[in-house]
């Protein structure tokens, strides 16, 4: 029998909230690899992954690039 190999988690590395702040967003709550942020009346939920922040919900336009 061979051991099972699990893929690495999608959120590698330490989350960098400064990348969100540079876009003009204020940080709301922050827990592990998830963060809520708002700008004006827009609010988004983002997840940190190995290549940066990715919007997973909320209302507003969040530049993932």
C-alpha positions in Angstrom: 0.0 0.0 0.0 1.3 3.4 -0.9 0.9 6.5 1.3 -1.6 9.1 0.3 -0.2 12.4 -0.8 -2.2 15.5 -0.2 -1.7 18.7 -2.3 -0.3 21.7 -0.4 -2.8 24.2 0.9 -3.7 27.0 -1.6 -2.8 29.7 0.9 1.0 29.4 1.3 3.1 32.0 2.8 2.2 34.8 5.2 -0.8 37.0 4.1 0.3 40.5 3.1 -2.5 43.0 4.0 -0.4 45.9 2.7 -1.3 44.8 -0.8 -5.0 45.4 0.0 -4.3 48.8 1.7 -2.3 50.0 -1.4 -5.5 49.7 -3.4 -7.3 52.0 -1.0 -9.1 49.3 1.0 -9.4 49.4 4.8 -9.0 46.1 6.6 -12.0 44.9 8.5 -11.6 41.5 10.1 -8.7 39.2 9.5 -8.6 35.5 10.3 -6.0 33.1 8.9 -6.0 33.4 5.2 -9.3 35.4 5.0 -9.9 39.1 5.3 -12.8 41.5 4.9 -12.0 44.9 3.5 -14.1 47.9 2.7 -13.7 51.0 0.5 -16.6 53.5 0.6 -19.8 51.4 0.5 -18.0 48.5 -1.1 -17.1 45.5 1.0 -15.3 42.3 -0.1 -14.1 39.1 1.3 -10.7 38.0 0.1 -8.6 34.9 0.5 -4.8 34.8 0.5 -3.3 32.2 -1.8 0.3 31.6 -2.8 0.1 34.2 -5.6 -1.8 37.0 -3.7 -5.3 38.0 -2.7 -8.4 36.7 -4.5 -11.9 38.0 -4.0 -14.3 35.3 -3.0 -17.4 37.4 -2.2 -18.9 40.7 -1.3 -19.8 43.7 -3.4 -17.3 45.9 -5.1 -14.5 45.7 -7.6 -11.3 44.2 -6.2 -8.2 44.2 -8.4 -6.6 40.8 -8.0 -3.6 41.7 -10.1 
